[in-house]
Amino acid sequence: MENRQPAEKAPINLLRGWPNPSLLPVAQIKAAAAAALSQPDVATPGLLYGPDPGYEPLRKGICTLAPRIPTVAAGRRHLAQWLSRFYRLQYPSNPKRICITGGASQNLACLLQVFSDPLYTSFIWQVSPTYFRVCPIFEDNAFHGRLRSVPEDDEGIDVDFLKIRLQEADDDKSVPKRTLKGSQPWRKVYRHIIYAVPTFSNPSSRTMSLRRRRQLVQIARQHDALVITDDVYDQLQWPAQWLSTSSRLEHAVLPRVVDVDRELDGGTDRPGVDGFGNAVSNGSFSKIAAPGVRCGWAESTEKFTHALSQGGGSASGGAPSQMTSTFMTHLLQTGELEKHIFNTLQPAYARRYHSMMEAIERHLLPLGVTLPQSHRDVVGGYFLWFALPKPLLADEVARVAFRDESLIIGQGPLFAVHGDERKEDLERQIRVCFSWEEEDSLAHGIERLACVISRILHGQTSDPKGDSFAEGTVAHHHS
């Protein structure tokens, strides 16, 4: 097969985890901004310092239960009204369970500032493979050298492994029992932090089973752990089998971990507990509206979200994204956000997913590539994750793909927990993204990857080891 140079082929980037610009709701956000800024009772509070927990109309919208509305155009609905129905919550929430944030990444830093302590909190436990941009957030909060990986299988996080390691950490008498940060009556510091993306995970695309979610909550309660879940892909879902008719899915595949914590065995208000709970849902408009709005929400118990809102940054300047929150409220009230998700994003990402999957089945599976959770009924998110056949290594495949095919992919070691001794478990893994490139480029990208794999397997190419590939291609890829 011809070994063509990068200059001869248009580059294809299957690493970048961004939405394609054609999927951004530009007109809707423009209309929302115009509507918000044209109403003094909205524009004035939107342009001033906001309350610590965030813009109240948006918080009310996020948590208010709404009756079933047949179509988006049939009525006005806030985000919480939709979320209550989307997750089919047994108990409707209230604004005190919601805190507006500057997006999932910004809020993760805030959660660590309030609920962790460099002395008292033993370790950060991350499902491996992990979102590669999250490790620096933990390290910036004084946890360098204390990040620990937890493997996953086809049900998600390995709870047996986690339970053993948590117990070992709790039995370590050298860990201080005091905190470095000053105590406050409204906050709590947890002994452990557990981070996961339970639904359509980045990078592994796996979905954690309900059984594992329940077990995870039980373990967190036993070991004074806070489970932080990025629930940012939940609404981006479609049937695993391609359907020519509408594939619109209006309900979540599974309850969030925070919902499990709220209801399991007496919930967060059961006798003998402090009321903070052991889970928080990190939500974001980045994937369902646009990353640039830099707006999201956290949901947990009332005591927890109050504490989150009292962090120094929020208490000083008020909640982040105050102005943007007025835009998001308008999108929710008019139903435009839900319409965008169901009528644009779900069908578009479904087409992209199936285009890439068809190419993988045709070109990669015959070469020995394998996929996780291949028998799911519902899939979603931005990514696909697969294992290369032995003896191929992902780093080598990525370097050759970049040099010979102008193709950028995510090699498994990129998604290792920093300092993880099991990094070698990811050496044959690849992540590809179907959200960014033009739709007709996705299958072409997989075909180029198949050419690379075939050439390496047959000894028809050399590895350009030593190239500055990783640094140059990862620098501006935020997902």
Disulfide bonds with the S-S distance in Angstrom:
none
